Amino acid sequence: MALVGQNKITIDEFYKLRQKSDALLEFIDGLVYMSPSPSTKH
C-alpha cells in the first residue's frame, strides 16, 4: 500500500530541516522519518 503525498527531498534539504528541528529525524532513500524521543520509561 502506497502512502499518499510522499515527497522525496535531497540530503542538503534534510540537513537544513534537521538544523531547524529538535526532533530526531532520519533520512532514508529521500524520505524523512521522525523517531520518538528517548525516555526513561523503557
C-alpha positions in Angstrom: 0.0 0.0 0.0 1.5 3.3 -1.0 1.5 6.3 1.2 -0.3 9.4 -0.1 1.9 12.6 -0.6 5.4 11.1 -0.4 7.7 13.9 -1.3 11.4 12.9 -1.6 14.0 15.5 -0.7 17.7 15.9 -1.2 20.3 15.3 1.5 21.0 19.0 1.6 17.4 19.8 2.2 17.4 17.2 5.0 20.4 18.8 6.7 18.7 22.2 6.6 15.5 20.7 8.0 17.5 18.9 10.8 19.1 22.2 11.8 15.7 23.8 12.4 14.2 20.9 14.3 14.6 19.5 17.7 13.0 16.2 16.7 15.0 13.1 16.0 14.9 12.8 12.2 16.2 10.0 9.9 16.8 10.3 6.1 16.2 7.1 4.2 16.1 6.9 0.5 14.9 10.5 0.1 12.2 10.3 2.7 12.3 11.8 6.2 11.2 9.8 9.2 10.7 11.1 12.7 11.8 8.9 15.6 10.3 9.0 19.0 12.3 10.8 21.7 14.1 8.5 24.1 12.5 8.3 27.6 13.3 6.9 30.9 10.1 4.7 30.8 11.8 2.0 28.9 
